[in-house]
Amino acid sequence: MASNKYKKRRIGFVILLLLLLLIAVGVITVAGEINGGKKTGETVTVTIEQGSGTAAIARELRDAGLIRNPTLFKLYSRTHGGDGRYQYGDFTLEKGSSYEELIAALCSTVSYRETVTLTLPEGWNSFQMAKAAEAAGLCTEAEYLEAANALDYDFDWMKDIGTDPDKLTVLEGFLYPETYSFFPDATARDIVTTQLREFQKKVLTEENRAALADSGFTLEQWVIFASIVQKESAGVEEMYNVSSVFHNRMKNTSEYPMLQSCTTNNFIWDYVEPYYHDQVPQAVLDAYDTYGRNGLPVGAIANAGTDAFDASLHPNDTPYYFFVTDVEYTHYYAVTYQQHLANIEKAKAVNARYGIDGLVTG
């Protein structure tokens, strides 16, 4: 019995030592994180947006490699006077800095730098965005398009982007549309990187990633589908019905193998043909013509907003296979082709009141 008691005490002592060791390691790790590491003179520039709270700032610092634990930084900031004092702007911070040094730097007033506002609306394609970037004086159209055709950006999901030679712009659909502020010396790659980062933040949420995994779409197919929904819809509410039509066609390919979206052909006429100076290779025409090919086109035709992405994953439950719109942006839906023909006449009648002969396809 004495021997068993001794063994139990010995085991208990070992467990206690292990617990103490774990606590010591934890304390050392936390202290090391708070006190920073060895400084090598390497700096990184962090942009803190106006109105950013401590949580957002902590994420920016983590993403920049300045801290490892955003939760610990938030706790330290709360207890060491950082909360509520942070400034916004552009900060150059040294890697290896302690929490105290980071907070002091971020609470200091930085000199104001003029910025350039670049508004890129939902539904614009890369060519429209390139013109806007040049008009804003940030870069040339050619520089923007070159950046939009590169794949060497540091985002792990970019491995899922196709590089089919018939695609007009490699990153079309991933260039998130938003109103941005850039410093005047921003490059085309800075602009595109910011758009890709916004795409990751706004579109690739955990909820959307889970829904995408259940949808049967690849990432690029989702992006292409959303671009068509964006261009075919006059408003957010309509997106879910439009999405249902294309979903229904893709589920019933034996009867409706083609999407037959006017917006894809508009893209050919307005952007593909001018790009090739009206000498478009047949393979490229075939790649985008949804009246001549089955399923989705080879690439996105625009850059959709979050509503179109949501509607693409969560369409309304409808029986429709057709729709047509009039000049007032009213959508007419139909189950059968005969119903669709009747709807076309309704749309034409509305258009005629505005002096328009036929349908509006733009």
C-alpha positions in Angstrom: 0.0 0.0 0.0 2.8 2.4 0.9 4.4 1.7 -2.4 1.1 2.6 -4.2 0.8 5.9 -2.3 4.4 6.7 -3.2 3.7 6.1 -6.8 0.6 8.2 -6.8 2.5 11.1 -5.1 5.2 10.7 -7.6 2.8 10.8 -10.5 1.0 13.8 -9.0 4.4 15.6 -8.6 5.2 14.9 -12.3 1.9 16.3 -13.4 2.3 19.4 -11.3 5.8 19.9 -12.8 4.3 19.6 -16.3 1.6 22.1 -15.5 4.1 24.5 -14.1 6.2 24.0 -17.2 3.3 24.7 -19.5 2.4 27.8 -17.5 6.0 29.0 -17.7 6.1 28.4 -21.5 2.8 30.3 -21.9 4.1 33.2 -19.8 7.3 33.4 -21.8 5.4 33.2 -25.1 3.0 35.9 -24.2 5.9 38.1 -22.9 7.8 37.5 -26.1 4.9 38.5 -28.2 4.2 41.7 -26.1 7.9 42.7 -26.0 8.5 42.1 -29.7 11.4 40.4 -31.4 14.8 41.2 -32.7 14.8 44.3 -34.9 16.6 44.1 -38.2 15.5 47.5 -39.5 12.9 46.0 -41.8 9.8 48.1 -42.0 6.3 47.6 -43.3 3.7 50.2 -44.2 0.2 49.8 -42.7 -2.8 51.8 -43.7 -5.4 52.4 -41.0 -8.7 53.4 -42.4 -10.7 56.2 -40.8 -13.0 54.8 -38.1 -11.1 51.5 -37.6 -11.5 50.0 -34.2 -8.9 48.1 -32.2 -10.1 44.7 -33.7 -9.6 45.9 -37.2 -6.2 47.4 -36.4 -5.1 44.2 -34.8 -6.0 42.3 -37.9 -4.1 44.7 -40.1 -1.0 44.4 -37.8 -1.3 40.6 -38.0 -1.7 40.6 -41.8 1.4 42.8 -42.0 3.4 40.4 -39.9 3.9 42.8 -37.0 2.0 40.7 -34.4 0.9 37.1 -34.2 -2.0 37.3 -31.8 -4.8 39.9 -32.5 -6.7 38.8 -29.3 -3.7 39.4 -27.1 -3.1 42.8 -28.8 -6.7 43.8 -28.2 -6.4 42.9 -24.5 -3.1 44.8 -24.1 -4.5 47.8 -26.0 -7.5 48.0 -23.7 -5.4 47.9 -20.5 -2.6 50.1 -21.8 -4.5 53.1 -23.1 -4.6 52.4 -26.8 -8.3 52.0 -27.3 -10.0 55.2 -28.5 -6.7 57.0 -29.3 -5.7 55.4 -32.6 -5.2 57.7 -35.6 -5.9 56.9 -39.2 -3.5 57.1 -42.1 -0.4 55.6 -43.4 2.1 54.3 -40.8 5.6 52.9 -41.4 6.3 50.4 -38.6 9.4 48.4 -37.8 9.2 44.6 -37.5 10.1 43.3 -34.1 8.4 46.3 -32.4 6.8 45.8 -29.0 3.1 46.3 -28.4 4.0 49.5 -26.5 5.9 50.8 -29.5 3.2 49.9 -32.0 0.5 51.5 -29.9 2.6 54.7 -29.5 3.2 54.9 -33.2 -0.4 54.3 -34.2 -1.7 56.8 -31.7 0.6 59.6 -33.1 -0.7 62.0 -35.6 0.7 61.4 -39.0 1.1 64.0 -41.7 -1.8 64.2 -44.0 -1.4 62.8 -47.5 -3.7 63.7 -50.3 -5.5 60.7 -51.8 -7.2 60.0 -55.2 -10.7 58.6 -55.2 -11.4 55.9 -57.7 -15.0 54.8 -58.1 -15.5 51.4 -59.8 -19.2 50.6 -60.0 -20.7 47.1 -59.7 -21.1 45.6 -63.2 -18.1 47.3 -64.7 -15.5 45.2 -66.6 -11.8 45.5 -66.6 -11.7 47.8 -69.6 -14.1 50.3 -68.0 -12.0 50.1 -64.8 -8.8 50.7 -66.8 -10.3 53.9 -68.3 -11.3 55.1 -64.9 -7.9 54.5 -63.4 -6.3 56.4 -66.2 -8.8 59.3 -65.9 -7.9 59.5 -62.2 -4.3 59.9 -63.1 -3.2 56.7 -61.3 -1.9 54.7 -64.2 -2.5 54.1 -67.9 -5.2 51.8 -69.3 -2.5 49.5 -70.6 -0.8 49.3 -67.1 -4.1 48.4 -65.4 -4.9 45.7 -67.9 -1.5 44.3 -67.6 -1.9 44.1 -63.8 -5.4 42.5 -64.4 -3.8 39.8 -66.5 -1.3 38.7 -63.9 -1.6 35.8 -61.5 1.4 36.4 -59.3 -0.5 38.0 -56.4 -0.3 36.5 -52.9 -3.8 35.0 -52.5 -4.1 31.2 -52.1 -7.4 31.0 -53.9 -5.9 32.4 -57.1 -4.8 28.9 -58.0 -8.4 28.2 -58.9 -8.5 30.9 -61.6 -8.3 29.6 -65.1 -5.8 30.7 -67.7 -7.7 29.7 -70.9 -6.0 31.6 -73.8 -9.5 32.6 -75.0 -10.2 34.6 -71.9 -10.0 38.3 -72.5 -8.9 39.4 -69.0 -7.6 36.7 -66.6 -8.8 38.4 -63.4 -12.2 39.6 -64.8 -14.8 39.0 -62.2 -12.3 39.1 -59.3 -11.7 42.8 -59.5 -14.0 43.9 -56.7 -16.1 47.0 -57.6 -16.0 49.7 -54.9 -15.0 53.3 -54.2 -11.4 53.3 -53.2 -8.9 55.9 -52.0 -5.3 55.6 -53.3 -2.2 57.7 -52.7 -1.2 59.5 -56.0 1.8 57.3 -56.4 -0.2 54.0 -56.3 0.6 51.7 -59.2 -1.7 49.6 -61.3 -0.6 46.5 -59.3 -1.5 48.4 -56.0 -5.0 49.0 -57.4 -5.5 45.5 -58.5 -4.1 44.1 -55.3 -6.5 46.2 -53.3 -9.4 45.0 -55.4 -8.4 41.4 -54.9 -8.1 41.9 -51.2 -11.5 43.4 -51.1 -12.9 40.5 -53.1 -11.4 38.1 -50.5 -12.9 40.1 -47.7 -16.4 40.8 -49.2 -17.0 37.7 -51.3 -14.9 34.8 -49.9 -16.6 34.9 -46.4 -16.8 31.7 -44.4 -20.5 31.5 -45.1 -20.0 32.0 -48.9 -17.2 29.4 -49.0 -19.5 26.9 -47.3 -22.3 27.6 -49.7 -20.0 27.5 -52.7 -18.8 24.0 -51.6 -22.4 22.8 -51.6 -23.3 24.5 -54.9 -21.4 22.4 -57.4 -19.7 25.5 -58.8 -16.0 26.0 -58.9 -14.8 29.4 -57.7 -14.4 30.6 -61.3 -17.8 29.3 -62.4 -19.4 31.1 -59.5 -17.6 34.3 -60.5 -18.7 33.9 -64.2 -22.3 33.1 -63.2 -22.4 36.1 -60.8 -21.2 38.5 -63.6 -24.1 37.4 -65.8 -26.6 37.8 -63.0 -25.2 41.3 -62.3 -25.5 42.4 -65.9 -29.0 40.9 -66.5 -30.6 42.4 -63.4 -32.0 45.9 -63.0 -32.0 45.7 -59.2 -31.1 43.5 -56.2 -34.5 41.9 -55.9 -34.5 40.9 -59.6 -31.2 39.1 -59.2 -32.7 36.2 -57.4 -35.2 35.5 -60.1 -32.7 36.0 -62.9 -30.4 33.6 -61.1 -33.2 31.0 -60.9 -33.7 31.1 -64.7 -30.1 30.3 -65.4 -30.0 27.7 -62.6 -33.0 26.0 -64.1 -31.4 25.9 -67.5 -28.2 24.4 -66.1 -30.2 21.7 -64.3 -32.1 20.8 -67.4 -29.3 20.8 -70.0 -31.1 18.1 -72.2 -33.8 20.7 -73.0 -31.9 23.9 -72.5 -28.2 23.3 -73.0 -27.4 27.0 -73.7 -27.8 30.0 -71.2 -28.7 32.4 -74.1 -27.7 35.6 -72.2 -27.8 38.8 -74.2 -25.3 40.3 -71.9 -22.5 37.9 -73.0 -23.1 38.8 -76.6 -23.2 42.5 -75.7 -19.7 41.9 -74.2 -18.6 40.5 -77.5 -19.9 43.4 -79.5 -18.8 46.2 -77.1 -15.4 44.9 -75.8 -14.2 41.7 -77.5 -14.5 42.9 -81.1 -12.9 46.3 -80.4 -10.1 44.6 -78.5 -9.4 42.5 -81.6 -10.1 45.4 -84.0 -13.0 43.4 -85.4 -10.8 40.5 -86.3 -11.8 38.2 -83.5 -10.6 34.7 -83.6 -13.5 32.2 -84.0 -12.3 30.4 -80.8 -12.7 33.6 -78.8 -16.2 34.3 -80.2 -17.2 30.7 -79.4 -15.8 31.0 -75.9 -18.2 33.9 -75.0 -21.2 33.3 -77.2 -23.9 31.7 -74.9 -26.2 31.5 -77.9 -23.8 29.1 -79.6 -22.1 27.2 -76.7 -23.5 25.1 -73.9 -23.2 26.3 -70.4 -21.1 29.2 -69.1 -18.8 31.4 -71.2 -15.0 31.0 -70.8 -14.7 33.9 -68.4 -16.6 36.6 -66.5 -18.1 39.5 -68.4 -18.1 42.0 -65.5 -17.2 42.4 -61.9 -20.2 41.7 -59.7 -21.1 43.0 -56.3 -22.0 41.0 -53.2 -25.7 40.9 -54.0 -25.1 39.2 -57.3 -22.8 36.7 -55.7 -25.4 35.9 -53.1 -28.2 35.5 -55.6 -26.0 33.2 -57.6 -25.7 30.8 -54.7 -29.2 31.3 -53.4 -31.7 31.7 -56.3 -35.4 32.0 -55.8 -37.3 28.8 -56.3 -39.1 29.4 -59.6 -40.2 27.3 -62.7 -38.9 29.9 -65.2 -36.6 29.2 -68.2 -37.0 32.5 -70.0 -37.1 36.2 -69.3 -37.1 39.4 -71.3 -36.9 43.1 -70.2 -38.2 46.3 -71.5 -36.8 49.8 -71.5 -38.4 50.5 -68.1 -36.3 47.5 -66.7 -39.4 45.4 -66.1 -38.6 41.7 -66.2 -41.1 39.3 -67.8 -40.6 35.6 -66.9 -41.9 32.5 -68.7 -41.9 28.8 -68.3 -42.5 27.9 -71.9 -41.2 29.4 -75.2 -44.7 30.3 -76.2 -45.1 32.3 -73.0 -41.8 33.9 -73.7 -42.8 35.0 -77.2 -45.9 36.7 -75.7 -43.7 38.4 -73.2 -41.5 39.7 -75.9 -44.5 41.4 -77.5 -45.3 43.0 -74.2 -41.8 44.3 -73.8 -41.9 45.6 -77.4 -45.1 47.5 -76.7 -43.6 49.3 -73.8 -40.5 50.1 -75.8 -42.6 51.5 -78.6 -44.0 54.2 -76.3 -40.4 55.5 -76.0 -39.9 55.4 -79.8 -37.9 52.2 -79.6 -38.5 49.6 -82.3 -37.9 46.1 -80.9 -36.1 44.9 -77.8 -33.4 46.6 -75.8 -30.4 44.3 -75.4 -27.9 46.7 -73.8 
